[in-house]
Amino acid sequence: MNIPKGYVKFSAFVIISGIIASVVFILIIQAIGKQADVTAVISNLVFCLVNVLAGVLIVISGLDKSNSVFFSRLLGSLFVRILIMAAYVALGLAVFKFEEINFVMSLFVFYFLFLVLEMLYIFPNKEKLKGSNN
């Protein structure tokens, strides 16, 4: 599969946004007098980065297919990504014993930040992306 136009730029933008969000999240947690679990925040950042970058590639690969194939890829990838996230949350809390508030809140922040960025990349550019992944 060819890398779609703008994907590298999008990836860099997502990584930079994630790093900025990590720093802001840690500073806010420390400003309210709590101890920030930096390991949990960084692991959530990495997990959500892989999640969004893989998801975008899967969705883009279905853009030039029929509607049924596109929607099966879209919904299938969302379902699999959510299942993997549920397993990741269970693993993080049960095995790695991350501090619950930091872990869940930073995962929430990254997930929704990257979801918005994913939509802002795919929807306005879907016509350009259709032709770029042949």
Contacts in CASP RR format, 6 or more apart in sequence:
PFRMAT RR
TARGET T0000
AUTHOR 0000-0000-0000
METHOD contacts of the structure
MODEL  1
MNIPKGYVKFSAFVIISGIIASVVFILIIQAIGKQADVTAVISNLVFCLV
NVLAGVLIVISGLDKSNSVFFSRLLGSLFVRILIMAAYVALGLAVFKFEE
INFVMSLFVFYFLFLVLEMLYIFPNKEKLKGSNN
1 57 0 8 1.000
1 61 0 8 1.000
1 133 0 8 1.000
2 132 0 8 1.000
2 133 0 8 1.000
2 134 0 8 1.000
4 57 0 8 1.000
4 60 0 8 1.000
4 129 0 8 1.000
4 132 0 8 1.000
4 133 0 8 1.000
5 128 0 8 1.000
5 129 0 8 1.000
5 132 0 8 1.000
6 125 0 8 1.000
7 56 0 8 1.000
7 57 0 8 1.000
7 60 0 8 1.000
10 56 0 8 1.000
10 117 0 8 1.000
10 121 0 8 1.000
11 53 0 8 1.000
13 117 0 8 1.000
14 49 0 8 1.000
14 52 0 8 1.000
14 53 0 8 1.000
14 114 0 8 1.000
14 117 0 8 1.000
15 49 0 8 1.000
17 113 0 8 1.000
17 114 0 8 1.000
17 117 0 8 1.000
18 45 0 8 1.000
18 49 0 8 1.000
18 110 0 8 1.000
18 113 0 8 1.000
18 114 0 8 1.000
19 45 0 8 1.000
21 45 0 8 1.000
21 109 0 8 1.000
21 110 0 8 1.000
21 113 0 8 1.000
22 41 0 8 1.000
22 42 0 8 1.000
22 45 0 8 1.000
22 106 0 8 1.000
25 36 0 8 1.000
25 41 0 8 1.000
25 105 0 8 1.000
25 106 0 8 1.000
25 109 0 8 1.000
26 36 0 8 1.000
26 38 0 8 1.000
26 41 0 8 1.000
29 35 0 8 1.000
29 36 0 8 1.000
29 102 0 8 1.000
30 36 0 8 1.000
34 101 0 8 1.000
34 102 0 8 1.000
35 99 0 8 1.000
36 102 0 8 1.000
37 98 0 8 1.000
37 99 0 8 1.000
37 102 0 8 1.000
37 103 0 8 1.000
39 98 0 8 1.000
40 92 0 8 1.000
40 96 0 8 1.000
40 98 0 8 1.000
40 99 0 8 1.000
40 102 0 8 1.000
40 103 0 8 1.000
40 106 0 8 1.000
41 102 0 8 1.000
41 106 0 8 1.000
43 92 0 8 1.000
43 96 0 8 1.000
43 98 0 8 1.000
44 103 0 8 1.000
44 106 0 8 1.000
44 107 0 8 1.000
44 110 0 8 1.000
45 106 0 8 1.000
45 110 0 8 1.000
47 85 0 8 1.000
47 88 0 8 1.000
47 107 0 8 1.000
47 110 0 8 1.000
48 107 0 8 1.000
48 110 0 8 1.000
48 111 0 8 1.000
48 114 0 8 1.000
49 114 0 8 1.000
51 81 0 8 1.000
51 84 0 8 1.000
51 85 0 8 1.000
51 111 0 8 1.000
51 114 0 8 1.000
52 114 0 8 1.000
52 115 0 8 1.000
52 117 0 8 1.000
52 118 0 8 1.000
54 77 0 8 1.000
54 81 0 8 1.000
55 77 0 8 1.000
55 81 0 8 1.000
55 118 0 8 1.000
56 118 0 8 1.000
56 121 0 8 1.000
56 122 0 8 1.000
58 73 0 8 1.000
58 74 0 8 1.000
58 77 0 8 1.000
59 73 0 8 1.000
59 74 0 8 1.000
59 77 0 8 1.000
59 118 0 8 1.000
59 122 0 8 1.000
60 122 0 8 1.000
60 129 0 8 1.000
60 133 0 8 1.000
61 73 0 8 1.000
61 133 0 8 1.000
62 69 0 8 1.000
62 70 0 8 1.000
62 73 0 8 1.000
62 74 0 8 1.000
62 133 0 8 1.000
63 70 0 8 1.000
63 126 0 8 1.000
63 129 0 8 1.000
63 130 0 8 1.000
63 133 0 8 1.000
64 130 0 8 1.000
64 131 0 8 1.000
64 133 0 8 1.000
64 134 0 8 1.000
65 73 0 8 1.000
85 107 0 8 1.000
85 111 0 8 1.000
89 103 0 8 1.000
89 104 0 8 1.000
89 107 0 8 1.000
92 98 0 8 1.000
92 103 0 8 1.000
93 100 0 8 1.000
93 103 0 8 1.000
122 129 0 8 1.000
END
